[in-house]
Amino acid sequence: MVEVPVWGWHWSRPGDARMPWRHAFRLPLSEEAVRRKRAAVQAFTSQLRRDPSTGSGPVLRATTVQRAARPYEVVFL
């Protein structure tokens, strides 16, 4: 089983004892995979903008978008 800490990055940072870092693995991505990931994030513009009906900020913070552009993923094995 492989776990991806998609939402874990919202409440955790590297070294946080609540995360299973001893099982962490850096998975390199191809240029094509990185391109597709960036395109997928940009396709959901509603997640990137402020919600005018509630005044809430974007669901995907700038740091989340930056992580999606990395040439690797951190996964837990």
PEWO-V876472 format. One record per helix or strand of 3 or more residues. SS is the DSSP state (A for helix, B for strand). FROM is the first residue (numbers start at 1). TO is the last residue. Records with the same first field share a line. If there is no record, write none. Layout:
# PEWO-V876472
SS->FROM-TO  FROM-TO
This chain:
# PEWO-V876472
A->8-11  21-23  31-43  45-47  62-68
B->24-28  72-76
